[in-house]
Amino acid sequence: MKNTVKRTLAALLAAAGMVTALSACGSQPPAETDTASTGGDAASAESELGPVLTRIKESGKMVVATASGYMPYEFVDISSADQQVIGVDMAMGDKIAEKLSEKLGVSVEKQVEDTTFTANLAAVAADQVDIMIAGMSPTEERRKTMDFSDVYLKAEQSLLIRKEDADKYKELSDFAGKTIAVQKTTTQEKIAQDLMTDSTVTSLEKIPVCVLELTTGKADAVVIENTVAQPYLIANSDLVLADVSFPEDRLYKNTAIAVPKGNEDFLAIINEVIKESQDAGLIDQWIAQYSEICAENNKAG
């Protein structure tokens, strides 16, 4: 009887030991699987970033293409010691950099590449910059080589003229034989070329040069959006907007932000910033703020 009890107890102990061993062996793989799974998820999240966001996260910089001289969107603040480019678009760029820092978990700095509008278009199409913020209209032609954000500003196309000539112009046809200055590769250039065929259209790289042509009598008008005209009107009482309207389908200009193609995740973040800025009334505030600053700069210059 004793032997039977001993054998039974030994068998139970052996069975218990086997269960413990199996339990211990079975508990390790899930732990390893969980660890591997966590690492895999992190790697997957990293790989899901589009090419531009990946580049920004690795460098800690968002390279912004712009073309100063398009007030109040972007202009050189001659009153500042570092002569930095400021304006509505640069304020928007700061907000986007802040949002990227939050989303990507790294500090993102805005790095401005200030060239010409034509060079900007080529750079963003060639994926040489991360983003283009330059008071640009998202035309169908441009959509072939780059992608656009939601519209963040809508402005009216106008004609800037000398005040002394205000009574001369009541219709577009009144500009026949006149010289019209426009910024090169812009919607304003296209409007002038399409609708003012009896005028001489002079295409220049920067709006300030166009306005200089007007004030010195080398041009009779500048096709310009009213937002951009405001600083010049504030700074120079000899200039006014002509009481002439463009056709409805060419009257308004939508402004959006461009990025290299194939970066939908980046566009989603940009659109989030645009909506937040619009909802908070920041864009209108920036227009008023920077119009005053660049008007003062114009007077000082």
Contacts in CASP RR format, 6 or more apart in sequence:
PFRMAT RR
TARGET T0000
AUTHOR 0000-0000-0000
METHOD contacts of the structure
MODEL  1
MKNTVKRTLAALLAAAGMVTALSACGSQPPAETDTASTGGDAASAESELG
PVLTRIKESGKMVVATASGYMPYEFVDISSADQQVIGVDMAMGDKIAEKL
SEKLGVSVEKQVEDTTFTANLAAVAADQVDIMIAGMSPTEERRKTMDFSD
VYLKAEQSLLIRKEDADKYKELSDFAGKTIAVQKTTTQEKIAQDLMTDST
VTSLEKIPVCVLELTTGKADAVVIENTVAQPYLIANSDLVLADVSFPEDR
LYKNTAIAVPKGNEDFLAIINEVIKESQDAGLIDQWIAQYSEICAENNKA
G
46 54 0 8 1.000
48 265 0 8 1.000
49 57 0 8 1.000
49 265 0 8 1.000
50 262 0 8 1.000
50 263 0 8 1.000
50 264 0 8 1.000
50 265 0 8 1.000
50 266 0 8 1.000
51 127 0 8 1.000
51 260 0 8 1.000
51 262 0 8 1.000
51 263 0 8 1.000
52 127 0 8 1.000
52 130 0 8 1.000
52 131 0 8 1.000
52 259 0 8 1.000
52 260 0 8 1.000
52 263 0 8 1.000
52 266 0 8 1.000
53 100 0 8 1.000
53 104 0 8 1.000
53 263 0 8 1.000
53 265 0 8 1.000
53 266 0 8 1.000
53 269 0 8 1.000
55 130 0 8 1.000
56 62 0 8 1.000
56 100 0 8 1.000
56 104 0 8 1.000
56 108 0 8 1.000
56 130 0 8 1.000
57 104 0 8 1.000
57 105 0 8 1.000
57 106 0 8 1.000
60 106 0 8 1.000
60 107 0 8 1.000
60 108 0 8 1.000
60 109 0 8 1.000
61 108 0 8 1.000
61 109 0 8 1.000
61 110 0 8 1.000
61 111 0 8 1.000
62 93 0 8 1.000
62 96 0 8 1.000
62 97 0 8 1.000
62 100 0 8 1.000
62 108 0 8 1.000
62 109 0 8 1.000
62 110 0 8 1.000
62 111 0 8 1.000
62 130 0 8 1.000
62 131 0 8 1.000
63 111 0 8 1.000
63 113 0 8 1.000
63 129 0 8 1.000
63 130 0 8 1.000
63 131 0 8 1.000
64 90 0 8 1.000
64 93 0 8 1.000
64 110 0 8 1.000
64 111 0 8 1.000
64 112 0 8 1.000
64 113 0 8 1.000
64 129 0 8 1.000
64 130 0 8 1.000
64 131 0 8 1.000
64 132 0 8 1.000
64 133 0 8 1.000
65 113 0 8 1.000
65 115 0 8 1.000
65 119 0 8 1.000
65 120 0 8 1.000
65 123 0 8 1.000
65 124 0 8 1.000
65 129 0 8 1.000
65 131 0 8 1.000
65 132 0 8 1.000
65 133 0 8 1.000
65 134 0 8 1.000
66 74 0 8 1.000
66 85 0 8 1.000
66 89 0 8 1.000
66 90 0 8 1.000
66 112 0 8 1.000
66 113 0 8 1.000
66 114 0 8 1.000
66 120 0 8 1.000
66 132 0 8 1.000
66 133 0 8 1.000
66 134 0 8 1.000
67 74 0 8 1.000
67 114 0 8 1.000
67 115 0 8 1.000
67 116 0 8 1.000
67 117 0 8 1.000
67 119 0 8 1.000
67 120 0 8 1.000
67 134 0 8 1.000
67 206 0 8 1.000
68 74 0 8 1.000
68 75 0 8 1.000
68 76 0 8 1.000
68 85 0 8 1.000
68 114 0 8 1.000
69 75 0 8 1.000
69 76 0 8 1.000
69 206 0 8 1.000
69 207 0 8 1.000
69 208 0 8 1.000
70 117 0 8 1.000
70 134 0 8 1.000
70 135 0 8 1.000
70 183 0 8 1.000
70 206 0 8 1.000
70 207 0 8 1.000
70 228 0 8 1.000
71 87 0 8 1.000
71 207 0 8 1.000
71 228 0 8 1.000
71 231 0 8 1.000
71 232 0 8 1.000
71 290 0 8 1.000
71 291 0 8 1.000
71 294 0 8 1.000
72 87 0 8 1.000
72 88 0 8 1.000
72 227 0 8 1.000
72 228 0 8 1.000
72 230 0 8 1.000
72 231 0 8 1.000
72 286 0 8 1.000
72 287 0 8 1.000
72 290 0 8 1.000
72 291 0 8 1.000
72 293 0 8 1.000
72 294 0 8 1.000
73 87 0 8 1.000
73 88 0 8 1.000
73 89 0 8 1.000
73 134 0 8 1.000
73 135 0 8 1.000
73 227 0 8 1.000
73 228 0 8 1.000
73 255 0 8 1.000
74 85 0 8 1.000
74 86 0 8 1.000
74 87 0 8 1.000
74 88 0 8 1.000
74 89 0 8 1.000
74 90 0 8 1.000
74 114 0 8 1.000
74 133 0 8 1.000
74 134 0 8 1.000
74 135 0 8 1.000
75 85 0 8 1.000
75 86 0 8 1.000
75 87 0 8 1.000
75 290 0 8 1.000
75 294 0 8 1.000
75 297 0 8 1.000
76 83 0 8 1.000
76 84 0 8 1.000
76 85 0 8 1.000
76 86 0 8 1.000
76 114 0 8 1.000
77 83 0 8 1.000
77 84 0 8 1.000
77 85 0 8 1.000
77 86 0 8 1.000
77 293 0 8 1.000
77 297 0 8 1.000
78 297 0 8 1.000
78 300 0 8 1.000
78 301 0 8 1.000
79 293 0 8 1.000
79 296 0 8 1.000
79 297 0 8 1.000
79 300 0 8 1.000
80 86 0 8 1.000
84 112 0 8 1.000
85 112 0 8 1.000
85 114 0 8 1.000
86 290 0 8 1.000
86 293 0 8 1.000
87 286 0 8 1.000
87 290 0 8 1.000
87 293 0 8 1.000
87 294 0 8 1.000
88 153 0 8 1.000
88 283 0 8 1.000
88 286 0 8 1.000
88 287 0 8 1.000
88 290 0 8 1.000
89 133 0 8 1.000
89 134 0 8 1.000
89 135 0 8 1.000
90 110 0 8 1.000
90 112 0 8 1.000
90 133 0 8 1.000
91 282 0 8 1.000
91 286 0 8 1.000
91 290 0 8 1.000
92 133 0 8 1.000
92 152 0 8 1.000
92 257 0 8 1.000
92 273 0 8 1.000
92 274 0 8 1.000
92 277 0 8 1.000
92 283 0 8 1.000
92 286 0 8 1.000
93 110 0 8 1.000
93 131 0 8 1.000
93 133 0 8 1.000
94 110 0 8 1.000
95 273 0 8 1.000
95 276 0 8 1.000
95 277 0 8 1.000
95 282 0 8 1.000
96 110 0 8 1.000
96 131 0 8 1.000
96 269 0 8 1.000
96 270 0 8 1.000
96 273 0 8 1.000
97 108 0 8 1.000
97 109 0 8 1.000
97 110 0 8 1.000
98 108 0 8 1.000
99 269 0 8 1.000
99 272 0 8 1.000
99 273 0 8 1.000
100 108 0 8 1.000
100 269 0 8 1.000
101 107 0 8 1.000
101 108 0 8 1.000
103 269 0 8 1.000
113 123 0 8 1.000
113 129 0 8 1.000
115 123 0 8 1.000
116 184 0 8 1.000
116 205 0 8 1.000
116 206 0 8 1.000
117 134 0 8 1.000
117 136 0 8 1.000
117 183 0 8 1.000
117 184 0 8 1.000
117 185 0 8 1.000
117 186 0 8 1.000
117 205 0 8 1.000
118 184 0 8 1.000
118 185 0 8 1.000
118 205 0 8 1.000
120 129 0 8 1.000
120 132 0 8 1.000
120 134 0 8 1.000
120 136 0 8 1.000
121 132 0 8 1.000
121 142 0 8 1.000
121 145 0 8 1.000
121 146 0 8 1.000
121 185 0 8 1.000
122 128 0 8 1.000
123 129 0 8 1.000
123 132 0 8 1.000
124 131 0 8 1.000
124 132 0 8 1.000
124 145 0 8 1.000
124 146 0 8 1.000
124 258 0 8 1.000
124 259 0 8 1.000
124 260 0 8 1.000
125 145 0 8 1.000
125 146 0 8 1.000
125 260 0 8 1.000
127 260 0 8 1.000
129 260 0 8 1.000
130 259 0 8 1.000
130 260 0 8 1.000
130 266 0 8 1.000
131 257 0 8 1.000
131 258 0 8 1.000
131 259 0 8 1.000
131 266 0 8 1.000
131 270 0 8 1.000
132 146 0 8 1.000
132 257 0 8 1.000
132 258 0 8 1.000
132 259 0 8 1.000
133 257 0 8 1.000
135 153 0 8 1.000
135 255 0 8 1.000
136 142 0 8 1.000
136 255 0 8 1.000
136 256 0 8 1.000
136 257 0 8 1.000
136 258 0 8 1.000
137 186 0 8 1.000
137 187 0 8 1.000
137 253 0 8 1.000
137 254 0 8 1.000
137 255 0 8 1.000
137 256 0 8 1.000
138 148 0 8 1.000
138 151 0 8 1.000
138 254 0 8 1.000
138 256 0 8 1.000
138 258 0 8 1.000
139 187 0 8 1.000
142 148 0 8 1.000
142 258 0 8 1.000
145 261 0 8 1.000
146 258 0 8 1.000
146 259 0 8 1.000
146 260 0 8 1.000
146 261 0 8 1.000
147 258 0 8 1.000
147 259 0 8 1.000
147 260 0 8 1.000
147 261 0 8 1.000
147 262 0 8 1.000
147 263 0 8 1.000
147 264 0 8 1.000
147 267 0 8 1.000
148 256 0 8 1.000
148 257 0 8 1.000
148 258 0 8 1.000
148 259 0 8 1.000
148 267 0 8 1.000
149 256 0 8 1.000
149 257 0 8 1.000
149 258 0 8 1.000
149 259 0 8 1.000
149 267 0 8 1.000
149 270 0 8 1.000
149 271 0 8 1.000
149 274 0 8 1.000
150 256 0 8 1.000
150 271 0 8 1.000
150 274 0 8 1.000
150 275 0 8 1.000
151 254 0 8 1.000
151 255 0 8 1.000
151 256 0 8 1.000
152 255 0 8 1.000
152 256 0 8 1.000
152 257 0 8 1.000
152 274 0 8 1.000
152 277 0 8 1.000
152 278 0 8 1.000
152 283 0 8 1.000
153 227 0 8 1.000
153 254 0 8 1.000
153 255 0 8 1.000
153 283 0 8 1.000
153 287 0 8 1.000
154 252 0 8 1.000
154 253 0 8 1.000
154 254 0 8 1.000
154 255 0 8 1.000
155 225 0 8 1.000
155 226 0 8 1.000
155 227 0 8 1.000
155 228 0 8 1.000
155 252 0 8 1.000
155 253 0 8 1.000
155 255 0 8 1.000
156 225 0 8 1.000
156 226 0 8 1.000
156 251 0 8 1.000
156 252 0 8 1.000
156 253 0 8 1.000
157 187 0 8 1.000
157 188 0 8 1.000
157 191 0 8 1.000
157 223 0 8 1.000
157 224 0 8 1.000
157 225 0 8 1.000
157 226 0 8 1.000
157 246 0 8 1.000
157 250 0 8 1.000
157 251 0 8 1.000
157 252 0 8 1.000
157 253 0 8 1.000
158 223 0 8 1.000
158 224 0 8 1.000
158 225 0 8 1.000
158 226 0 8 1.000
158 229 0 8 1.000
158 241 0 8 1.000
158 242 0 8 1.000
159 169 0 8 1.000
159 175 0 8 1.000
159 221 0 8 1.000
159 222 0 8 1.000
159 223 0 8 1.000
159 224 0 8 1.000
159 241 0 8 1.000
159 242 0 8 1.000
159 244 0 8 1.000
160 211 0 8 1.000
160 214 0 8 1.000
160 221 0 8 1.000
160 222 0 8 1.000
160 224 0 8 1.000
160 229 0 8 1.000
160 232 0 8 1.000
160 233 0 8 1.000
160 239 0 8 1.000
160 240 0 8 1.000
160 241 0 8 1.000
160 242 0 8 1.000
161 169 0 8 1.000
161 214 0 8 1.000
161 220 0 8 1.000
161 221 0 8 1.000
161 222 0 8 1.000
161 239 0 8 1.000
161 240 0 8 1.000
161 241 0 8 1.000
161 242 0 8 1.000
162 214 0 8 1.000
162 215 0 8 1.000
162 217 0 8 1.000
162 220 0 8 1.000
162 238 0 8 1.000
162 239 0 8 1.000
162 240 0 8 1.000
163 237 0 8 1.000
163 238 0 8 1.000
163 239 0 8 1.000
163 240 0 8 1.000
164 238 0 8 1.000
165 220 0 8 1.000
166 240 0 8 1.000
166 242 0 8 1.000
166 243 0 8 1.000
168 174 0 8 1.000
169 175 0 8 1.000
169 221 0 8 1.000
169 242 0 8 1.000
169 243 0 8 1.000
169 244 0 8 1.000
170 243 0 8 1.000
170 244 0 8 1.000
171 244 0 8 1.000
172 195 0 8 1.000
172 196 0 8 1.000
172 244 0 8 1.000
172 246 0 8 1.000
173 198 0 8 1.000
174 244 0 8 1.000
175 196 0 8 1.000
175 198 0 8 1.000
175 199 0 8 1.000
175 220 0 8 1.000
175 221 0 8 1.000
176 198 0 8 1.000
176 199 0 8 1.000
177 198 0 8 1.000
177 199 0 8 1.000
177 200 0 8 1.000
178 199 0 8 1.000
178 200 0 8 1.000
178 220 0 8 1.000
178 221 0 8 1.000
179 199 0 8 1.000
179 200 0 8 1.000
179 202 0 8 1.000
179 213 0 8 1.000
179 218 0 8 1.000
179 219 0 8 1.000
179 220 0 8 1.000
179 221 0 8 1.000
180 192 0 8 1.000
180 196 0 8 1.000
180 199 0 8 1.000
180 200 0 8 1.000
180 201 0 8 1.000
180 202 0 8 1.000
180 219 0 8 1.000
180 220 0 8 1.000
180 221 0 8 1.000
180 222 0 8 1.000
180 223 0 8 1.000
181 202 0 8 1.000
181 204 0 8 1.000
181 209 0 8 1.000
181 210 0 8 1.000
181 211 0 8 1.000
181 213 0 8 1.000
181 214 0 8 1.000
181 218 0 8 1.000
181 219 0 8 1.000
181 221 0 8 1.000
181 222 0 8 1.000
181 223 0 8 1.000
182 188 0 8 1.000
182 189 0 8 1.000
182 191 0 8 1.000
182 192 0 8 1.000
182 201 0 8 1.000
182 202 0 8 1.000
182 203 0 8 1.000
182 204 0 8 1.000
182 210 0 8 1.000
182 222 0 8 1.000
182 223 0 8 1.000
183 189 0 8 1.000
183 203 0 8 1.000
183 204 0 8 1.000
183 205 0 8 1.000
183 206 0 8 1.000
183 207 0 8 1.000
183 210 0 8 1.000
184 203 0 8 1.000
184 204 0 8 1.000
184 205 0 8 1.000
185 203 0 8 1.000
187 253 0 8 1.000
188 223 0 8 1.000
188 224 0 8 1.000
188 225 0 8 1.000
189 201 0 8 1.000
189 203 0 8 1.000
189 223 0 8 1.000
191 223 0 8 1.000
191 246 0 8 1.000
191 250 0 8 1.000
192 199 0 8 1.000
192 201 0 8 1.000
192 223 0 8 1.000
193 201 0 8 1.000
194 250 0 8 1.000
195 246 0 8 1.000
195 247 0 8 1.000
195 250 0 8 1.000
196 223 0 8 1.000
202 210 0 8 1.000
202 213 0 8 1.000
202 219 0 8 1.000
204 210 0 8 1.000
204 213 0 8 1.000
207 222 0 8 1.000
207 224 0 8 1.000
207 228 0 8 1.000
210 219 0 8 1.000
210 222 0 8 1.000
210 224 0 8 1.000
211 222 0 8 1.000
211 232 0 8 1.000
211 239 0 8 1.000
213 219 0 8 1.000
213 222 0 8 1.000
214 220 0 8 1.000
214 221 0 8 1.000
214 222 0 8 1.000
214 239 0 8 1.000
215 236 0 8 1.000
215 238 0 8 1.000
215 239 0 8 1.000
221 242 0 8 1.000
225 253 0 8 1.000
226 241 0 8 1.000
227 287 0 8 1.000
229 241 0 8 1.000
230 287 0 8 1.000
230 291 0 8 1.000
230 295 0 8 1.000
231 291 0 8 1.000
231 294 0 8 1.000
231 295 0 8 1.000
231 298 0 8 1.000
232 239 0 8 1.000
232 295 0 8 1.000
232 298 0 8 1.000
233 239 0 8 1.000
233 240 0 8 1.000
233 241 0 8 1.000
234 291 0 8 1.000
234 292 0 8 1.000
234 295 0 8 1.000
234 298 0 8 1.000
235 294 0 8 1.000
235 295 0 8 1.000
235 296 0 8 1.000
235 298 0 8 1.000
235 299 0 8 1.000
236 298 0 8 1.000
245 251 0 8 1.000
257 270 0 8 1.000
257 274 0 8 1.000
259 266 0 8 1.000
259 267 0 8 1.000
259 270 0 8 1.000
277 283 0 8 1.000
END
